[in-house]
């Protein structure tokens, strides 16, 4: 079965400037590269964050890329899964905290 996402497209990401906006693509990749360098956080920590965000954003290309990247940076399967669980818990919390708005409105309507 074919998929909308084609893993063979991931390596093409670096060529997005070919279709126009070359300066914007160049600036983006410069920013992207600088962002993932060691700083207050290590490259390894940033890769785990990226893996978690990739799951939250549901980007199969990013999941593929950062699964590989975290492994290459020495992350364990336990660390990777824990990062994904943190992202899942936060995503659930983001949804659930909005129930306060529903509760407030329900009380307003029924009282």
C-alpha positions, 0 to 999 in steps of 0.5 A: 500500500502506498503512503502519502508520506514517502521516506525517499522525500526526506533527503530532498528537504535540503533542496526546497530552495530549488523551487524559489525563495532560495534566500529564505531556504538558505536562511532557514537552514542556517537558523536550523543548523545553529539551533541544534548546536551545543549551547545551554542544551547539548545536541543530544538533548536537543535531538530528544526534544525534536523527537518529542516535538515530531511526535506531537506535530505528527510529522513522519519525516521528522520522526524518521529523522530524529529517531535516527539522530537520537540513536546516532547521538547515543540515546537509548530506546528508553530515553527516546520512548520517555521523551515521546511519553512526555510529549504525549502527556503534555499534548493531553494536558493541553487538551484537558486544560481547555475543559476549564473553559467548557466547565465555566461556560456550562456553569454560566448556561445552567445557573 
